[in-house]
Amino acid sequence: MNEKKQAWTPEPWEVQDAGRKGINIVKRDSQTGFIMCTLFTVGNEANAARIVACVNAMEGIENPEEVKELVKEVKLIVECGEEDELDTYEVVKNLSALLSMLGVK
């Protein structure tokens, strides 16, 4: 079986205070360690925390850009459910297709 190797550093990532140097984003393992550093400017600690939270939330998802489409479809399903227009088979089929688009196995 030929599995595709992911091009990014595997999750989880962490934020690490680097003192006067700025904020580091790191992966605590023996192979990776340091990923990137943000300089100390207003908002960079919050930016680093948001980057890390987003990356970690996408663990196991190969195509994170498809998440917006998933959210849109889930909202539509909720709206249909509120109006009692749901076909369970179609809901499951559509959600399965969306998960597949995201690369979720």
KALINBEL-V917853 format. One record per residue. N is the residue number from 1. PSI is psi in whole degrees, 0 to 359 (none if undefined). NEAR is the number of other ideal C-beta (glycine too) atoms within 10 Angstrom. D_FIRST is the distance of its C-alpha to the first C-alpha in Angstrom with 1 decimal. Layout:
n psi near d_first
N PSI NEAR D_FIRST
N PSI NEAR D_FIRST
This chain:
n psi near d_first
1 130 2 0.0
2 95 4 3.8
3 140 5 6.2
4 132 7 9.7
5 131 5 12.2
6 146 9 15.4
7 350 5 18.5
8 166 10 21.0
9 128 17 22.2
10 153 12 20.8
11 163 13 23.4
12 150 11 26.0
13 163 23 28.5
14 157 14 32.2
15 138 19 35.5
16 127 15 37.7
17 124 12 41.3
18 23 15 41.9
19 222 8 45.6
20 349 6 47.5
21 336 11 44.5
22 210 16 42.9
23 129 23 40.0
24 148 18 36.6
25 124 20 33.2
26 161 18 31.2
27 118 17 28.1
28 85 10 29.4
29 169 10 27.0
30 339 5 27.3
31 326 7 24.8
32 294 12 25.9
33 239 11 29.5
34 133 12 31.4
35 306 17 29.9
36 166 13 33.1
37 139 16 36.8
38 144 18 39.2
39 160 9 42.9
40 99 14 45.6
41 168 10 46.9
42 127 7 47.8
43 351 9 44.9
44 329 14 42.2
45 316 15 41.8
46 321 11 41.2
47 315 15 38.9
48 318 22 36.7
49 321 14 36.7
50 318 12 35.7
51 311 17 32.8
52 316 21 31.5
53 318 12 32.0
54 315 12 30.2
55 313 19 27.2
56 327 12 27.0
57 336 12 27.5
58 6 17 24.4
59 129 10 22.1
60 358 10 18.9
61 117 17 19.9
62 331 13 18.0
63 75 13 20.9
64 337 14 24.2
65 344 10 26.4
66 354 17 25.7
67 322 16 27.5
68 319 9 30.8
69 320 13 29.9
70 314 16 28.8
71 317 11 32.1
72 315 11 34.0
73 321 16 32.5
74 318 14 33.1
75 318 10 36.7
76 318 11 37.1
77 318 16 35.9
78 315 11 38.4
79 317 10 41.2
80 321 14 40.6
81 322 11 40.6
82 333 9 43.9
83 6 8 45.3
84 40 6 44.0
85 27 9 42.0
86 136 13 38.6
87 109 10 36.6
88 318 7 34.2
89 314 8 31.6
90 321 11 31.7
91 310 15 31.4
92 317 10 28.3
93 315 11 26.7
94 317 15 27.7
95 321 14 26.6
96 317 11 23.2
97 320 11 22.9
98 317 18 24.1
99 322 14 21.7
100 319 12 18.9
101 324 17 20.7
102 347 19 20.7
103 15 15 17.0
104 129 14 17.8
105 none 8 15.2
